[in-house]
Amino acid sequence: MTDWANLERLREKLLWSARRALGGQTPASLVVYSVAGDQVQKRLRLLAQFDEQPSEDDLEDLACVETEIFSDFFDGVSIKTEISIVAPGEELDLLPDGMAYRRPLN
């Protein structure tokens, strides 16, 4: 059961869940993956930012990631995954509860 009253624990659990879910199925063109939890609405926002249009395989991987995260928060939660494309040098738009993944810089 998720403790929605404890914001810090919620953030920690969400980051842990996203990092675990991304392990082994991180799309190659994914630049950054950030997360946010809304205590009042019991809603999770996930933002995947790519450096090119994601392929069908990338989208399937993201669907699996979302499903795994949902399984950690299933008690009355809704999840919304957003996808954006970032151009080289463009500032990243990070969600407030943390960055679960960032592709290593070359």
Secondary structure, DSSP 8 states (H G I E B T S, - for coil): ---TT-HHHHHHHHHHHHHHHHTT---TTEEEEEEEEETTTTEEEEEEEESS---HHHHHHHHHHHHHHHHHS-SS-EEEEEEEE--TT------TT-EEEE----
